[in-house]
Amino acid sequence: MKFRNLAAAAAAVSMATAPAVAAPVSRDAAPAEADSELGGSGVILGILAAALVIAGIIIAVDGGDDDPISA
């Protein structure tokens, strides 16, 4: 992978994660009367989304400079 591709991928990742690491705002949560029925964890979805973003960047930056093989 060329350095310019690596730099482009790093720039794309930093732009994608910038809103997520913005300055924290102190907000009080409203009291919940009952637990959610959906359950689950947002952490797993966040990790999966980050992996998909990174995989998309790698695929986009690949370059496709492979020579076609023909007989």
CHARMM-style PDB file with segment names, atoms N, HN, CA, C and O in Angstrom:
ATOM      1  N   MET     1       0.855  -1.155   0.000  1.00  0.00      PROA
ATOM      2  CA  MET     1       0.000   0.000   0.000  1.00  0.00      PROA
ATOM      3  C   MET     1       0.905   1.223   0.000  1.00  0.00      PROA
ATOM      4  O   MET     1       1.861   1.290   0.773  1.00  0.00      PROA
ATOM      5  N   LYS     2       0.621   2.158  -0.834  1.00  0.00      PROA
ATOM      6  HN  LYS     2      -0.155   2.103  -1.462  1.00  0.00      PROA
ATOM      7  CA  LYS     2       1.432   3.355  -0.938  1.00  0.00      PROA
ATOM      8  C   LYS     2       1.115   4.309   0.210  1.00  0.00      PROA
ATOM      9  O   LYS     2       0.043   4.260   0.812  1.00  0.00      PROA
ATOM     10  N   PHE     3       2.078   5.172   0.489  1.00  0.00      PROA
ATOM     11  HN  PHE     3       2.950   5.211   0.001  1.00  0.00      PROA
ATOM     12  CA  PHE     3       1.915   6.109   1.599  1.00  0.00      PROA
ATOM     13  C   PHE     3       0.735   7.041   1.382  1.00  0.00      PROA
ATOM     14  O   PHE     3       0.032   7.372   2.336  1.00  0.00      PROA
ATOM     15  N   ARG     4       0.502   7.471   0.144  1.00  0.00      PROA
ATOM     16  HN  ARG     4       1.073   7.201  -0.631  1.00  0.00      PROA
ATOM     17  CA  ARG     4      -0.617   8.388  -0.102  1.00  0.00      PROA
ATOM     18  C   ARG     4      -1.953   7.704   0.170  1.00  0.00      PROA
ATOM     19  O   ARG     4      -2.897   8.343   0.633  1.00  0.00      PROA
ATOM     20  N   ASN     5      -2.033   6.402  -0.118  1.00  0.00      PROA
ATOM     21  HN  ASN     5      -1.265   5.883  -0.495  1.00  0.00      PROA
ATOM     22  CA  ASN     5      -3.270   5.671   0.175  1.00  0.00      PROA
ATOM     23  C   ASN     5      -3.469   5.559   1.678  1.00  0.00      PROA
ATOM     24  O   ASN     5      -4.588   5.678   2.178  1.00  0.00      PROA
ATOM     25  N   LEU     6      -2.369   5.328   2.397  1.00  0.00      PROA
ATOM     26  HN  LEU     6      -1.460   5.231   1.992  1.00  0.00      PROA
ATOM     27  CA  LEU     6      -2.447   5.225   3.845  1.00  0.00      PROA
ATOM     28  C   LEU     6      -2.862   6.570   4.443  1.00  0.00      PROA
ATOM     29  O   LEU     6      -3.660   6.619   5.379  1.00  0.00      PROA
ATOM     30  N   ALA     7      -2.323   7.650   3.904  1.00  0.00      PROA
ATOM     31  HN  ALA     7      -1.674   7.610   3.144  1.00  0.00      PROA
ATOM     32  CA  ALA     7      -2.688   8.981   4.391  1.00  0.00      PROA
ATOM     33  C   ALA     7      -4.161   9.279   4.110  1.00  0.00      PROA
ATOM     34  O   ALA     7      -4.850   9.864   4.946  1.00  0.00      PROA
ATOM     35  N   ALA     8      -4.637   8.877   2.942  1.00  0.00      PROA
ATOM     36  HN  ALA     8      -4.078   8.402   2.263  1.00  0.00      PROA
ATOM     37  CA  ALA     8      -6.049   9.099   2.609  1.00  0.00      PROA
ATOM     38  C   ALA     8      -6.958   8.295   3.533  1.00  0.00      PROA
ATOM     39  O   ALA     8      -7.997   8.792   3.968  1.00  0.00      PROA
ATOM     40  N   ALA     9      -6.579   7.072   3.829  1.00  0.00      PROA
ATOM     41  HN  ALA     9      -5.736   6.668   3.475  1.00  0.00      PROA
ATOM     42  CA  ALA     9      -7.377   6.241   4.731  1.00  0.00      PROA
ATOM     43  C   ALA     9      -7.384   6.829   6.139  1.00  0.00      PROA
ATOM     44  O   ALA     9      -8.422   6.850   6.799  1.00  0.00      PROA
ATOM     45  N   ALA    10      -6.234   7.304   6.598  1.00  0.00      PROA
ATOM     46  HN  ALA    10      -5.390   7.287   6.062  1.00  0.00      PROA
ATOM     47  CA  ALA    10      -6.155   7.899   7.933  1.00  0.00      PROA
ATOM     48  C   ALA    10      -7.005   9.165   8.008  1.00  0.00      PROA
ATOM     49  O   ALA    10      -7.667   9.407   9.017  1.00  0.00      PROA
ATOM     50  N   ALA    11      -6.991   9.966   6.956  1.00  0.00      PROA
ATOM     51  HN  ALA    11      -6.453   9.769   6.136  1.00  0.00      PROA
ATOM     52  CA  ALA    11      -7.803  11.183   6.937  1.00  0.00      PROA
ATOM     53  C   ALA    11      -9.288  10.841   6.962  1.00  0.00      PROA
ATOM     54  O   ALA    11     -10.063  11.495   7.660  1.00  0.00      PROA
ATOM     55  N   ALA    12      -9.687   9.828   6.212  1.00  0.00      PROA
ATOM     56  HN  ALA    12      -9.058   9.296   5.645  1.00  0.00      PROA
ATOM     57  CA  ALA    12     -11.096   9.440   6.174  1.00  0.00      PROA
ATOM     58  C   ALA    12     -11.561   8.924   7.535  1.00  0.00      PROA
ATOM     59  O   ALA    12     -12.665   9.244   7.978  1.00  0.00      PROA
ATOM     60  N   VAL    13     -10.728   8.133   8.193  1.00  0.00      PROA
ATOM     61  HN  VAL    13      -9.832   7.873   7.834  1.00  0.00      PROA
ATOM     62  CA  VAL    13     -11.098   7.600   9.512  1.00  0.00      PROA
ATOM     63  C   VAL    13     -11.189   8.736  10.524  1.00  0.00      PROA
ATOM     64  O   VAL    13     -12.106   8.762  11.345  1.00  0.00      PROA
ATOM     65  N   SER    14     -10.244   9.678  10.472  1.00  0.00      PROA
ATOM     66  HN  SER    14      -9.499   9.657   9.805  1.00  0.00      PROA
ATOM     67  CA  SER    14     -10.287  10.771  11.441  1.00  0.00      PROA
ATOM     68  C   SER    14     -11.507  11.659  11.217  1.00  0.00      PROA
ATOM     69  O   SER    14     -12.086  12.154  12.184  1.00  0.00      PROA
ATOM     70  N   MET    15     -11.910  11.871   9.964  1.00  0.00      PROA
ATOM     71  HN  MET    15     -11.439  11.469   9.179  1.00  0.00      PROA
ATOM     72  CA  MET    15     -13.102  12.669   9.694  1.00  0.00      PROA
ATOM     73  C   MET    15     -14.362  11.937  10.130  1.00  0.00      PROA
ATOM     74  O   MET    15     -15.325  12.567  10.567  1.00  0.00      PROA
ATOM     75  N   ALA    16     -14.366  10.617  10.015  1.00  0.00      PROA
ATOM     76  HN  ALA    16     -13.584  10.105   9.660  1.00  0.00      PROA
ATOM     77  CA  ALA    16     -15.548   9.845  10.394  1.00  0.00      PROA
ATOM     78  C   ALA    16     -15.705   9.770  11.906  1.00  0.00      PROA
ATOM     79  O   ALA    16     -16.830   9.719  12.404  1.00  0.00      PROA
ATOM     80  N   THR    17     -14.598   9.762  12.648  1.00  0.00      PROA
ATOM     81  HN  THR    17     -13.684   9.803  12.243  1.00  0.00      PROA
ATOM     82  CA  THR    17     -14.680   9.617  14.098  1.00  0.00      PROA
ATOM     83  C   THR    17     -14.708  10.947  14.825  1.00  0.00      PROA
ATOM     84  O   THR    17     -14.936  10.968  16.035  1.00  0.00      PROA
ATOM     85  N   ALA    18     -14.487  12.060  14.138  1.00  0.00      PROA
ATOM     86  HN  ALA    18     -14.302  12.044  13.156  1.00  0.00      PROA
ATOM     87  CA  ALA    18     -14.451  13.367  14.801  1.00  0.00      PROA
ATOM     88  C   ALA    18     -15.740  13.684  15.554  1.00  0.00      PROA
ATOM     89  O   ALA    18     -15.654  14.151  16.690  1.00  0.00      PROA
ATOM     90  N   PRO    19     -16.929  13.460  14.992  1.00  0.00      PROA
ATOM     91  CA  PRO    19     -18.138  13.773  15.763  1.00  0.00      PROA
ATOM     92  C   PRO    19     -18.308  12.891  17.002  1.00  0.00      PROA
ATOM     93  O   PRO    19     -18.927  13.307  17.982  1.00  0.00      PROA
ATOM     94  N   ALA    20     -17.768  11.694  16.958  1.00  0.00      PROA
ATOM     95  HN  ALA    20     -17.265  11.356  16.162  1.00  0.00      PROA
ATOM     96  CA  ALA    20     -17.937  10.773  18.084  1.00  0.00      PROA
ATOM     97  C   ALA    20     -17.069  11.166  19.269  1.00  0.00      PROA
ATOM     98  O   ALA    20     -17.398  10.838  20.409  1.00  0.00      PROA
ATOM     99  N   VAL    21     -15.967  11.862  19.020  1.00  0.00      PROA
ATOM    100  HN  VAL    21     -15.700  12.129  18.094  1.00  0.00      PROA
ATOM    101  CA  VAL    21     -15.066  12.228  20.102  1.00  0.00      PROA
ATOM    102  C   VAL    21     -15.152  13.721  20.418  1.00  0.00      PROA
ATOM    103  O   VAL    21     -14.207  14.294  20.962  1.00  0.00      PROA
ATOM    104  N   ALA    22     -16.264  14.348  20.084  1.00  0.00      PROA
ATOM    105  HN  ALA    22     -17.031  13.883  19.642  1.00  0.00      PROA
ATOM    106  CA  ALA    22     -16.457  15.769  20.362  1.00  0.00      PROA
ATOM    107  C   ALA    22     -16.505  15.987  21.870  1.00  0.00      PROA
ATOM    108  O   ALA    22     -16.633  15.039  22.644  1.00  0.00      PROA
ATOM    109  N   ALA    23     -16.402  17.234  22.267  1.00  0.00      PROA
ATOM    110  HN  ALA    23     -16.298  18.004  21.638  1.00  0.00      PROA
ATOM    111  CA  ALA    23     -16.384  17.569  23.690  1.00  0.00      PROA
ATOM    112  C   ALA    23     -17.619  17.011  24.388  1.00  0.00      PROA
ATOM    113  O   ALA    23     -18.739  17.212  23.918  1.00  0.00      PROA
ATOM    114  N   PRO    24     -17.427  16.318  25.495  1.00  0.00      PROA
ATOM    115  CA  PRO    24     -18.584  15.752  26.209  1.00  0.00      PROA
ATOM    116  C   PRO    24     -19.460  16.848  26.813  1.00  0.00      PROA
ATOM    117  O   PRO    24     -18.964  17.846  27.333  1.00  0.00      PROA
ATOM    118  N   VAL    25     -20.739  16.644  26.733  1.00  0.00      PROA
ATOM    119  HN  VAL    25     -21.143  15.832  26.310  1.00  0.00      PROA
ATOM    120  CA  VAL    25     -21.713  17.585  27.270  1.00  0.00      PROA
ATOM    121  C   VAL    25     -22.392  16.916  28.452  1.00  0.00      PROA
ATOM    122  O   VAL    25     -22.835  15.772  28.357  1.00  0.00      PROA
ATOM    123  N   SER    26     -22.473  17.625  29.555  1.00  0.00      PROA
ATOM    124  HN  SER    26     -22.113  18.555  29.633  1.00  0.00      PROA
ATOM    125  CA  SER    26     -23.092  17.068  30.748  1.00  0.00      PROA
ATOM    126  C   SER    26     -24.610  17.161  30.615  1.00  0.00      PROA
ATOM    127  O   SER    26     -25.177  18.254  30.604  1.00  0.00      PROA
ATOM    128  N   ARG    27     -25.246  16.026  30.516  1.00  0.00      PROA
ATOM    129  HN  ARG    27     -24.785  15.138  30.525  1.00  0.00      PROA
ATOM    130  CA  ARG    27     -26.708  15.973  30.416  1.00  0.00      PROA
ATOM    131  C   ARG    27     -27.234  14.952  31.423  1.00  0.00      PROA
ATOM    132  O   ARG    27     -26.684  13.861  31.571  1.00  0.00      PROA
ATOM    133  N   ASP    28     -28.274  15.320  32.086  1.00  0.00      PROA
ATOM    134  HN  ASP    28     -28.721  16.206  31.966  1.00  0.00      PROA
ATOM    135  CA  ASP    28     -28.899  14.399  33.024  1.00  0.00      PROA
ATOM    136  C   ASP    28     -29.959  13.583  32.302  1.00  0.00      PROA
ATOM    137  O   ASP    28     -30.753  14.119  31.529  1.00  0.00      PROA
ATOM    138  N   ALA    29     -29.962  12.292  32.561  1.00  0.00      PROA
ATOM    139  HN  ALA    29     -29.317  11.857  33.190  1.00  0.00      PROA
ATOM    140  CA  ALA    29     -30.932  11.412  31.920  1.00  0.00      PROA
ATOM    141  C   ALA    29     -32.264  11.486  32.662  1.00  0.00      PROA
ATOM    142  O   ALA    29     -32.302  11.654  33.881  1.00  0.00      PROA
ATOM    143  N   ALA    30     -33.340  11.360  31.918  1.00  0.00      PROA
ATOM    144  HN  ALA    30     -33.309  11.224  30.928  1.00  0.00      PROA
ATOM    145  CA  ALA    30     -34.661  11.318  32.527  1.00  0.00      PROA
ATOM    146  C   ALA    30     -34.840   9.963  33.198  1.00  0.00      PROA
ATOM    147  O   ALA    30     -34.334   8.957  32.700  1.00  0.00      PROA
ATOM    148  N   PRO    31     -35.539   9.922  34.303  1.00  0.00      PROA
ATOM    149  CA  PRO    31     -35.739   8.639  34.982  1.00  0.00      PROA
ATOM    150  C   PRO    31     -36.602   7.698  34.121  1.00  0.00      PROA
ATOM    151  O   PRO    31     -37.616   8.104  33.552  1.00  0.00      PROA
ATOM    152  N   ALA    32     -36.177   6.461  34.046  1.00  0.00      PROA
ATOM    153  HN  ALA    32     -35.353   6.132  34.508  1.00  0.00      PROA
ATOM    154  CA  ALA    32     -36.920   5.465  33.268  1.00  0.00      PROA
ATOM    155  C   ALA    32     -37.842   4.691  34.200  1.00  0.00      PROA
ATOM    156  O   ALA    32     -37.464   4.325  35.313  1.00  0.00      PROA
ATOM    157  N   GLU    33     -39.048   4.453  33.725  1.00  0.00      PROA
ATOM    158  HN  GLU    33     -39.355   4.751  32.821  1.00  0.00      PROA
ATOM    159  CA  GLU    33     -40.010   3.722  34.537  1.00  0.00      PROA
ATOM    160  C   GLU    33     -39.844   2.219  34.395  1.00  0.00      PROA
ATOM    161  O   GLU    33     -40.121   1.468  35.330  1.00  0.00      PROA
ATOM    162  N   ALA    34     -39.388   1.777  33.220  1.00  0.00      PROA
ATOM    163  HN  ALA    34     -39.163   2.387  32.460  1.00  0.00      PROA
ATOM    164  CA  ALA    34     -39.211   0.341  33.000  1.00  0.00      PROA
ATOM    165  C   ALA    34     -38.003   0.135  32.094  1.00  0.00      PROA
ATOM    166  O   ALA    34     -37.584   1.042  31.374  1.00  0.00      PROA
ATOM    167  N   ASP    35     -37.458  -1.062  32.143  1.00  0.00      PROA
ATOM    168  HN  ASP    35     -37.798  -1.799  32.727  1.00  0.00      PROA
ATOM    169  CA  ASP    35     -36.323  -1.384  31.290  1.00  0.00      PROA
ATOM    170  C   ASP    35     -36.777  -1.565  29.852  1.00  0.00      PROA
ATOM    171  O   ASP    35     -37.938  -1.873  29.584  1.00  0.00      PROA
ATOM    172  N   SER    36     -35.856  -1.371  28.950  1.00  0.00      PROA
ATOM    173  HN  SER    36     -34.913  -1.120  29.169  1.00  0.00      PROA
ATOM    174  CA  SER    36     -36.154  -1.547  27.534  1.00  0.00      PROA
ATOM    175  C   SER    36     -36.358  -3.031  27.227  1.00  0.00      PROA
ATOM    176  O   SER    36     -35.675  -3.887  27.789  1.00  0.00      PROA
ATOM    177  N   GLU    37     -37.279  -3.320  26.353  1.00  0.00      PROA
ATOM    178  HN  GLU    37     -37.834  -2.624  25.897  1.00  0.00      PROA
ATOM    179  CA  GLU    37     -37.521  -4.702  25.968  1.00  0.00      PROA
ATOM    180  C   GLU    37     -36.556  -5.175  24.897  1.00  0.00      PROA
ATOM    181  O   GLU    37     -36.383  -6.377  24.699  1.00  0.00      PROA
ATOM    182  N   LEU    38     -35.919  -4.221  24.197  1.00  0.00      PROA
ATOM    183  HN  LEU    38     -36.060  -3.244  24.358  1.00  0.00      PROA
ATOM    184  CA  LEU    38     -35.001  -4.604  23.134  1.00  0.00      PROA
ATOM    185  C   LEU    38     -33.698  -5.167  23.687  1.00  0.00      PROA
ATOM    186  O   LEU    38     -33.151  -6.112  23.118  1.00  0.00      PROA
ATOM    187  N   GLY    39     -33.196  -4.618  24.764  1.00  0.00      PROA
ATOM    188  HN  GLY    39     -33.640  -3.850  25.226  1.00  0.00      PROA
ATOM    189  CA  GLY    39     -31.958  -5.091  25.355  1.00  0.00      PROA
ATOM    190  C   GLY    39     -30.782  -4.859  24.429  1.00  0.00      PROA
ATOM    191  O   GLY    39     -30.826  -3.969  23.579  1.00  0.00      PROA
ATOM    192  N   GLY    40     -29.733  -5.648  24.582  1.00  0.00      PROA
ATOM    193  HN  GLY    40     -29.698  -6.371  25.272  1.00  0.00      PROA
ATOM    194  CA  GLY    40     -28.572  -5.525  23.715  1.00  0.00      PROA
ATOM    195  C   GLY    40     -27.648  -4.419  24.180  1.00  0.00      PROA
ATOM    196  O   GLY    40     -27.901  -3.739  25.175  1.00  0.00      PROA
ATOM    197  N   SER    41     -26.567  -4.259  23.429  1.00  0.00      PROA
ATOM    198  HN  SER    41     -26.361  -4.811  22.621  1.00  0.00      PROA
ATOM    199  CA  SER    41     -25.559  -3.281  23.792  1.00  0.00      PROA
ATOM    200  C   SER    41     -25.160  -2.475  22.573  1.00  0.00      PROA
ATOM    201  O   SER    41     -24.962  -3.030  21.492  1.00  0.00      PROA
ATOM    202  N   GLY    42     -25.045  -1.193  22.737  1.00  0.00      PROA
ATOM    203  HN  GLY    42     -25.206  -0.741  23.615  1.00  0.00      PROA
ATOM    204  CA  GLY    42     -24.623  -0.319  21.657  1.00  0.00      PROA
ATOM    205  C   GLY    42     -23.142  -0.454  21.347  1.00  0.00      PROA
ATOM    206  O   GLY    42     -22.691  -0.052  20.275  1.00  0.00      PROA
ATOM    207  N   VAL    43     -22.384  -1.017  22.281  1.00  0.00      PROA
ATOM    208  HN  VAL    43     -22.750  -1.343  23.152  1.00  0.00      PROA
ATOM    209  CA  VAL    43     -20.944  -1.176  22.078  1.00  0.00      PROA
ATOM    210  C   VAL    43     -20.677  -2.141  20.930  1.00  0.00      PROA
ATOM    211  O   VAL    43     -19.795  -1.894  20.108  1.00  0.00      PROA
ATOM    212  N   ILE    44     -21.413  -3.213  20.868  1.00  0.00      PROA
ATOM    213  HN  ILE    44     -22.129  -3.414  21.537  1.00  0.00      PROA
ATOM    214  CA  ILE    44     -21.216  -4.200  19.803  1.00  0.00      PROA
ATOM    215  C   ILE    44     -21.534  -3.574  18.450  1.00  0.00      PROA
ATOM    216  O   ILE    44     -20.806  -3.788  17.480  1.00  0.00      PROA
ATOM    217  N   LEU    45     -22.605  -2.808  18.381  1.00  0.00      PROA
ATOM    218  HN  LEU    45     -23.196  -2.634  19.168  1.00  0.00      PROA
ATOM    219  CA  LEU    45     -22.950  -2.138  17.127  1.00  0.00      PROA
ATOM    220  C   LEU    45     -21.901  -1.107  16.739  1.00  0.00      PROA
ATOM    221  O   LEU    45     -21.603  -0.946  15.556  1.00  0.00      PROA
ATOM    222  N   GLY    46     -21.342  -0.413  17.709  1.00  0.00      PROA
ATOM    223  HN  GLY    46     -21.584  -0.544  18.671  1.00  0.00      PROA
ATOM    224  CA  GLY    46     -20.301   0.570  17.432  1.00  0.00      PROA
ATOM    225  C   GLY    46     -19.040  -0.074  16.881  1.00  0.00      PROA
ATOM    226  O   GLY    46     -18.436   0.441  15.940  1.00  0.00      PROA
ATOM    227  N   ILE    47     -18.643  -1.188  17.457  1.00  0.00      PROA
ATOM    228  HN  ILE    47     -19.133  -1.606  18.221  1.00  0.00      PROA
ATOM    229  CA  ILE    47     -17.463  -1.913  16.979  1.00  0.00      PROA
ATOM    230  C   ILE    47     -17.708  -2.447  15.577  1.00  0.00      PROA
ATOM    231  O   ILE    47     -16.826  -2.371  14.722  1.00  0.00      PROA
ATOM    232  N   LEU    48     -18.884  -2.979  15.337  1.00  0.00      PROA
ATOM    233  HN  LEU    48     -19.601  -3.040  16.032  1.00  0.00      PROA
ATOM    234  CA  LEU    48     -19.220  -3.496  14.011  1.00  0.00      PROA
ATOM    235  C   LEU    48     -19.227  -2.369  12.976  1.00  0.00      PROA
ATOM    236  O   LEU    48     -18.727  -2.548  11.865  1.00  0.00      PROA
ATOM    237  N   ALA    49     -19.783  -1.224  13.328  1.00  0.00      PROA
ATOM    238  HN  ALA    49     -20.189  -1.079  14.231  1.00  0.00      PROA
ATOM    239  CA  ALA    49     -19.806  -0.085  12.404  1.00  0.00      PROA
ATOM    240  C   ALA    49     -18.395   0.400  12.098  1.00  0.00      PROA
ATOM    241  O   ALA    49     -18.086   0.713  10.948  1.00  0.00      PROA
ATOM    242  N   ALA    50     -17.539   0.465  13.106  1.00  0.00      PROA
ATOM    243  HN  ALA    50     -17.790   0.211  14.040  1.00  0.00      PROA
ATOM    244  CA  ALA    50     -16.153   0.892  12.886  1.00  0.00      PROA
ATOM    245  C   ALA    50     -15.425  -0.087  11.981  1.00  0.00      PROA
ATOM    246  O   ALA    50     -14.662   0.326  11.107  1.00  0.00      PROA
ATOM    247  N   ALA    51     -15.653  -1.386  12.180  1.00  0.00      PROA
ATOM    248  HN  ALA    51     -16.272  -1.722  12.890  1.00  0.00      PROA
ATOM    249  CA  ALA    51     -15.015  -2.389  11.330  1.00  0.00      PROA
ATOM    250  C   ALA    51     -15.487  -2.263   9.890  1.00  0.00      PROA
ATOM    251  O   ALA    51     -14.691  -2.406   8.961  1.00  0.00      PROA
ATOM    252  N   LEU    52     -16.774  -1.997   9.697  1.00  0.00      PROA
ATOM    253  HN  LEU    52     -17.420  -1.881  10.452  1.00  0.00      PROA
ATOM    254  CA  LEU    52     -17.292  -1.826   8.341  1.00  0.00      PROA
ATOM    255  C   LEU    52     -16.734  -0.574   7.666  1.00  0.00      PROA
ATOM    256  O   LEU    52     -16.458  -0.588   6.466  1.00  0.00      PROA
ATOM    257  N   VAL    53     -16.568   0.497   8.423  1.00  0.00      PROA
ATOM    258  HN  VAL    53     -16.793   0.508   9.398  1.00  0.00      PROA
ATOM    259  CA  VAL    53     -15.990   1.725   7.864  1.00  0.00      PROA
ATOM    260  C   VAL    53     -14.547   1.480   7.444  1.00  0.00      PROA
ATOM    261  O   VAL    53     -14.140   1.885   6.356  1.00  0.00      PROA
ATOM    262  N   ILE    54     -13.779   0.826   8.293  1.00  0.00      PROA
ATOM    263  HN  ILE    54     -14.111   0.497   9.178  1.00  0.00      PROA
ATOM    264  CA  ILE    54     -12.378   0.539   7.976  1.00  0.00      PROA
ATOM    265  C   ILE    54     -12.286  -0.391   6.772  1.00  0.00      PROA
ATOM    266  O   ILE    54     -11.451  -0.177   5.893  1.00  0.00      PROA
ATOM    267  N   ALA    55     -13.128  -1.416   6.717  1.00  0.00      PROA
ATOM    268  HN  ALA    55     -13.807  -1.590   7.431  1.00  0.00      PROA
ATOM    269  CA  ALA    55     -13.114  -2.326   5.568  1.00  0.00      PROA
ATOM    270  C   ALA    55     -13.486  -1.589   4.291  1.00  0.00      PROA
ATOM    271  O   ALA    55     -12.892  -1.846   3.243  1.00  0.00      PROA
ATOM    272  N   GLY    56     -14.442  -0.689   4.350  1.00  0.00      PROA
ATOM    273  HN  GLY    56     -14.924  -0.481   5.202  1.00  0.00      PROA
ATOM    274  CA  GLY    56     -14.823   0.092   3.177  1.00  0.00      PROA
ATOM    275  C   GLY    56     -13.695   0.985   2.697  1.00  0.00      PROA
ATOM    276  O   GLY    56     -13.487   1.134   1.493  1.00  0.00      PROA
ATOM    277  N   ILE    57     -12.966   1.578   3.628  1.00  0.00      PROA
ATOM    278  HN  ILE    57     -13.134   1.457   4.607  1.00  0.00      PROA
ATOM    279  CA  ILE    57     -11.835   2.425   3.253  1.00  0.00      PROA
ATOM    280  C   ILE    57     -10.744   1.591   2.587  1.00  0.00      PROA
ATOM    281  O   ILE    57     -10.165   2.002   1.582  1.00  0.00      PROA
ATOM    282  N   ILE    58     -10.471   0.429   3.148  1.00  0.00      PROA
ATOM    283  HN  ILE    58     -10.941   0.094   3.964  1.00  0.00      PROA
ATOM    284  CA  ILE    58      -9.429  -0.438   2.575  1.00  0.00      PROA
ATOM    285  C   ILE    58      -9.821  -0.876   1.173  1.00  0.00      PROA
ATOM    286  O   ILE    58      -8.979  -0.902   0.276  1.00  0.00      PROA
ATOM    287  N   ILE    59     -11.077  -1.218   0.976  1.00  0.00      PROA
ATOM    288  HN  ILE    59     -11.761  -1.197   1.705  1.00  0.00      PROA
ATOM    289  CA  ILE    59     -11.530  -1.646  -0.358  1.00  0.00      PROA
ATOM    290  C   ILE    59     -11.468  -0.478  -1.336  1.00  0.00      PROA
ATOM    291  O   ILE    59     -11.078  -0.658  -2.489  1.00  0.00      PROA
ATOM    292  N   ALA    60     -11.848   0.712  -0.888  1.00  0.00      PROA
ATOM    293  HN  ALA    60     -12.165   0.858   0.049  1.00  0.00      PROA
ATOM    294  CA  ALA    60     -11.856   1.880  -1.772  1.00  0.00      PROA
ATOM    295  C   ALA    60     -10.447   2.323  -2.150  1.00  0.00      PROA
ATOM    296  O   ALA    60     -10.229   2.815  -3.257  1.00  0.00      PROA
ATOM    297  N   VAL    61      -9.499   2.156  -1.248  1.00  0.00      PROA
ATOM    298  HN  VAL    61      -9.676   1.757  -0.348  1.00  0.00      PROA
ATOM    299  CA  VAL    61      -8.138   2.627  -1.475  1.00  0.00      PROA
ATOM    300  C   VAL    61      -7.281   1.557  -2.139  1.00  0.00      PROA
ATOM    301  O   VAL    61      -6.128   1.823  -2.477  1.00  0.00      PROA
ATOM    302  N   ASP    62      -7.800   0.391  -2.326  1.00  0.00      PROA
ATOM    303  HN  ASP    62      -8.737   0.176  -2.051  1.00  0.00      PROA
ATOM    304  CA  ASP    62      -7.035  -0.741  -2.861  1.00  0.00      PROA
ATOM    305  C   ASP    62      -6.331  -0.383  -4.164  1.00  0.00      PROA
ATOM    306  O   ASP    62      -5.201  -0.827  -4.367  1.00  0.00      PROA
ATOM    307  N   GLY    63      -6.915   0.371  -5.028  1.00  0.00      PROA
ATOM    308  HN  GLY    63      -7.833   0.732  -4.863  1.00  0.00      PROA
ATOM    309  CA  GLY    63      -6.266   0.814  -6.257  1.00  0.00      PROA
ATOM    310  C   GLY    63      -6.576  -0.065  -7.448  1.00  0.00      PROA
ATOM    311  O   GLY    63      -6.684   0.450  -8.561  1.00  0.00      PROA
ATOM    312  N   GLY    64      -6.721  -1.333  -7.272  1.00  0.00      PROA
ATOM    313  HN  GLY    64      -6.634  -1.751  -6.368  1.00  0.00      PROA
ATOM    314  CA  GLY    64      -7.052  -2.232  -8.366  1.00  0.00      PROA
ATOM    315  C   GLY    64      -6.012  -2.233  -9.472  1.00  0.00      PROA
ATOM    316  O   GLY    64      -6.369  -2.220 -10.650  1.00  0.00      PROA
ATOM    317  N   ASP    65      -4.739  -2.248  -9.119  1.00  0.00      PROA
ATOM    318  HN  ASP    65      -4.450  -2.259  -8.162  1.00  0.00      PROA
ATOM    319  CA  ASP    65      -3.693  -2.208 -10.125  1.00  0.00      PROA
ATOM    320  C   ASP    65      -3.233  -3.621 -10.545  1.00  0.00      PROA
ATOM    321  O   ASP    65      -2.112  -3.792 -11.025  1.00  0.00      PROA
ATOM    322  N   ASP    66      -4.077  -4.597 -10.366  1.00  0.00      PROA
ATOM    323  HN  ASP    66      -4.987  -4.458  -9.975  1.00  0.00      PROA
ATOM    324  CA  ASP    66      -3.759  -5.958 -10.794  1.00  0.00      PROA
ATOM    325  C   ASP    66      -3.937  -6.070 -12.299  1.00  0.00      PROA
ATOM    326  O   ASP    66      -4.909  -5.567 -12.862  1.00  0.00      PROA
ATOM    327  N   ASP    67      -2.999  -6.727 -12.935  1.00  0.00      PROA
ATOM    328  HN  ASP    67      -2.209  -7.136 -12.478  1.00  0.00      PROA
ATOM    329  CA  ASP    67      -3.100  -6.938 -14.386  1.00  0.00      PROA
ATOM    330  C   ASP    67      -4.090  -8.057 -14.678  1.00  0.00      PROA
ATOM    331  O   ASP    67      -4.078  -9.075 -13.985  1.00  0.00      PROA
ATOM    332  N   PRO    68      -4.942  -7.899 -15.677  1.00  0.00      PROA
ATOM    333  CA  PRO    68      -5.884  -8.965 -15.989  1.00  0.00      PROA
ATOM    334  C   PRO    68      -5.156 -10.171 -16.607  1.00  0.00      PROA
ATOM    335  O   PRO    68      -4.186 -10.024 -17.350  1.00  0.00      PROA
ATOM    336  N   ILE    69      -5.647 -11.335 -16.280  1.00  0.00      PROA
ATOM    337  HN  ILE    69      -6.435 -11.455 -15.676  1.00  0.00      PROA
ATOM    338  CA  ILE    69      -5.049 -12.567 -16.816  1.00  0.00      PROA
ATOM    339  C   ILE    69      -5.969 -13.076 -17.913  1.00  0.00      PROA
ATOM    340  O   ILE    69      -7.139 -13.365 -17.662  1.00  0.00      PROA
ATOM    341  N   SER    70      -5.447 -13.185 -19.120  1.00  0.00      PROA
ATOM    342  HN  SER    70      -4.496 -12.949 -19.323  1.00  0.00      PROA
ATOM    343  CA  SER    70      -6.233 -13.690 -20.224  1.00  0.00      PROA
ATOM    344  C   SER    70      -5.398 -14.670 -21.041  1.00  0.00      PROA
ATOM    345  O   SER    70      -4.172 -14.575 -21.092  1.00  0.00      PROA
ATOM    346  N   ALA    71      -6.080 -15.603 -21.670  1.00  0.00      PROA
ATOM    347  HN  ALA    71      -7.076 -15.681 -21.628  1.00  0.00      PROA
ATOM    348  CA  ALA    71      -5.363 -16.619 -22.433  1.00  0.00      PROA
ATOM    349  C   ALA    71      -5.360 -16.281 -23.899  1.00  0.00      PROA
ATOM    350  OT1 ALA    71      -4.800 -17.027 -24.704  1.00  0.00      PROA
TER     351      ALA     71
END
